[in-house]
């Protein structure tokens, strides 16, 4: 990918030499739009297998978790797109995310020649979260993360022996409690936690080709957005409400040392059309 982000390093600054010394690492996040459709999932897996170099995959749960909850007589509860996770819900989403979804995805990756290893945050103490404090809403057994939540040494060891970590949306608190944790947040925290060791590109993959200048025009992909551009796009109302949390997360990752964030279509990760986010 061409270096189109960041300040001018034409003088051969120390910073540019340092970045070039780091090994590239790509962290991909996929969600329900891929996981819920068998054909789309197979297409993504085939594309992911073609991505060269070190990589990590993070996945959410899709609609299947809510469908399973309903089948068991448990009504899913959502507030502002985030799941309320009581004890019964936690049991179900753990089974679905860390069990069925994660292992089916790992099996598909193995079939495509990708040496994948499925992980929850509890496995190898990979991701340690803290339970979200009760404020206006009690989200229940939901985990919050920082870059320090990531067991960087574990991920480095796995990558060194050519295993591809595949992380689900279940973490733990270090005291025996599992926690449901937003997959976007997990991907961002992993990217930030490994930014000191690798030149990290964070990929948020969804159903659009990138950030659109016109929500009604699929061809209006904005190829590059800086932090300044983003503030202007928000002020002008061009960035839709649903995209704002994702972009806020992306620019927080950039501020924490992630080299680049990409918003792209999950089925077109090896194609040039996408939105690249960078600090300047």
N, C-alpha and C positions, 0 to 999 in steps of 0.2 A: 504494500500500500504506500503511495507516495507521501512524503512528509509535507503536508500542506498546512499543518497546524503549528502554532507556537511562534515565538519571536524570531528575528533574523539571526541565524548563527553563522553567517557567512565568514566571520572572522576566525572561525574554528575555536570557539570558546571551550573552556573546560567542561561546561555543562553538556554541550553537545557530544563531546568525546565520551563523557561518563554515560550518557544515555545509550550511545552506540555500543558501549561495552556490555550492557545488559542484554540478556537473552529475551527475545520477544515471547510473550505469553498472551493468549487470547482466552477471555472468559465470556462464554455465551450463556444467555438466559432465554429460555423458551417457556411459553405458557399454554393455556388451555386451547387456544386457536390451533395449535399444532397437535397437542396431546389428544384432543377430542376427535381428531379425524385421522383414520388409519392411513389414508393415502398421503396426507400432508406430513404425517410423522415419518413415513418411509422416505419421502422426498427430502425432508430435513436431514435424516440420518445419513442418506447418501451424500448430501452436500457437506455435512459435518465431517464425514470420513475423508473428504478431499482436502480439508484444511490442514496445511502442513505445520509442523512445529508443535510446541507445547500448547495444550489447551485444556480447559475445564468447562464442564457443562453443568448448569443449574436449571432445575425445572420446577414449575408449580404443580398444581393438581388438576386443573380443568374442572369441567362441570361434573365429572364423575363422582367427586366427593359429595357434592350436594345431592346428587341422585341416590347415592348409597345411604346418606343420612335419611332422606325421605323414605326409602324402602324399609328402614329400621324404625320408622315412626319418630324420627328426630327432625324437627323443623330447622332448616338452616337459618341463621341470623347474621345479617350483614349490616354494617354501618359505614357509610362512605367508602364502599368497596372493600372493606376489611371484615374478615369473618370473626364473629364472637365465638370464642372457643371455650365452652364449658367442659367438664370432665368427660362426659359422654361423647361430645363432638371430638375432643382430642383423641380418644381411643379410635374413632372411625377414621379421622384424617391421617393418623399415624399408620394405620393399616393400609390406607389407600395410597398415600404419598410415598412412605418409606418402604412399603411392601409392593403391592401390585404395580403401581405406576413406575417406580424406580426400577424394579427388576425386569419388567417388560421392556423398558427403554434400554437397559444394559444389555439384555439379550439381543435386541435389534442391532445395537452398536457392535456387539461381538460378531454377529452375522455379517456385518459390513466390514469386518477386519479391524475394528477399533478396540484396543485392549482396555475396556472400560471397567471401572470399579465403582459400584454403587455405594453411596454413603449417606447416612443421616448425620446431623451435627454431633450426635453422641458417639459415633463410631470413631475410635482413635482420638476422642476428644477434639474432633475436627472443628466444631463451631460451638462456642459456649455463649449463651445468651443470658440476659436478665429479664425477668418477667416484667411486662409493661405496667407501670404504676396506674392506679385507678385515678382518673381525672373526671372529665365530663362523662366518659364512657368507661365501663369495666369490660375490657376485651377478654378477660379470663386468662387462659393459659396461652398467652401470646408473648413471643420473645422479641426484645429489642437488641440491636447489635451495634458495635463499633468496629473499627479496623482491628482493635486489640482482641476482639472476640475470636479471631481466626488463628488457628494453630498453623502458623506459616511453616514451621519445620516439618510437620506432617505432610503438607501439600508439596513442599520441596522434595521430600523423600520419595513420594509417590511419582512425581513427575520425573525424578532422576532415574527411576527404574522403568520409565516408559509406560506407566499406568495413567489412564485418563480418569480423573475423579468426576463422578456424576452425582451431584448433590441434590437432595430433595429439600422440601420446605419444612423439615423437622429439625429442631436444635435441642440443646439441653442446658440446664443451669449449673451443672457441676455438682449438684446435691441430689441427683436421682430423679429430677423432674424433667420430662420432655416438654417442649414448647413449640407451638405452631408459629412459624415465622415467615413473613412475606418473602417470596422468592426474589423479587427485584432487590430487596434490601440485602439478602444473602449474597447475590451476585456482586452488588456494589461493595459490600464489606470484604468479600474475598479479593476483589480487584485492589481495593485499598490496602488490605493486609499484606499483599504480595508485591505492592508497587516498589518497595525498597529493594526487592531482589530481582525483579524482572521489569522489562519495558512492557507494561500491561495495556492491552486494548480491551475495553469492556463493550460487549455487543448485546444490546437489547433487541431481541427478535420478536416481531409481531406480524400482523396481517397486512400492514401497509408497507410501501417501498421506502418510507422515511417520514420525516416531519413535513407535512403539507402546508404550503402557503395558502391554499384554498381547500377546505375540508371536502368540498364537492368535486374537486378535480384531482383524480388519482395521479395525474402527470405532473402536478405542481410541487414536486419534491424539492426541498431546500437543500442544496448539496453541502453547505457548510454553515455552522452557527457558532459564533463566539459567545462568551459570557455577555458582552455588551449587546450583541445582536439579540440575544435571548430576552434581555430586559426590554428592549424595544418591541419585540414581537409580542411579549405579554402585555405591554402597555397598549398596543394597537389592537389587542384582542384577536390576533392572528393564530396564536397557539391555543388550541381548544382546551377546555377545562380538564378533560380526561388525560391529556398529554402533560399537563403542568407537573404533577407529582413525579412522573418518570424523568422529565428533564431536570427538575430540581435535584433529584437523586443523582443524575448524571453529572451535573456541574459540581455537586458536592464531592463526587468521586474525583473529578479533575483537580479540584482545589486541594485534595488530599494526596495528590501525587500520581494518579492514574494518567497515563500519557494521552490516551484518546478514548472517546466513547462513540460508538456507532449505533444509530437507530436504523434498522433495516428489516426487510421482509425475510421471514424465517426460511422461505423457500428459495431465496436469491442471495444467500450469504457470500457466494463466490462471484457475484455479478457486480459491476461498478455502481449501479444505482443504489444510493443510500444517503443518509444524512450523517456527516461527521461533525462531532462536537469537540471544541477545543477551547482553551482558556483565552487565547488571543490570536 
